[in-house]
Amino acid sequence: MTLPDVRHAPSILVIDDQPTVRRMGHRLLSEWGFRVFEAESGEEGMEVLDTAKSGIQLVIVDIVMPFADGVQVTRRIRERWPAQRILYMSAHPAEVLMEYGLSQLDAPFLAKPFTRDELLVKVSEALARPAPTATEEHPR
C-alpha cells in the first residue's frame, strides 16, 4: 500500500479518555510530521482549540467517553468552529454507535485498535474532505 505524502501536514488534536490511545496517536502522527495536541476530555479539547485559534485542521475524537461523548463534543466544536474537520474513532460496534446518534456517519471513521497505516490513511482522507459549512447537518 502506498501512503499519501502527508509530511509537513497540518496540526491535529486527539481527544480520547484513554492515555494509551492518545500517546499512540501522538507518536504515530508526530513521526509522520504532524504537529499533534492531546486532550483527555471534550472540555480539555475545547480549551486546546480555543488556544490554537483555528490552528488545528483536524480533530480526532473518540465517540464513547465519560461526561461528554464524542458526538456531544463535536456538536460543541462545530458551534464555535463550523468548518472544523472531524475524524471519529471508536472500538465499539455499530450497534453501540447508533445509540450515540451515529446511524449515518457524516465524518470519516477510524476503528480501534488501528494500525499506523490505517490511522494515516484515515487522517489523509479526513484532511482531503472539504471543510463542513455552518449549514450542513451534523449527527444528533
Helices and strands as residue ranges (DSSP letters): E 11-15, H 19-31, E 35-39, H 42-52, E 56-62, H 70-80, E 85-90, H 94-99, E 109-111, H 116-128
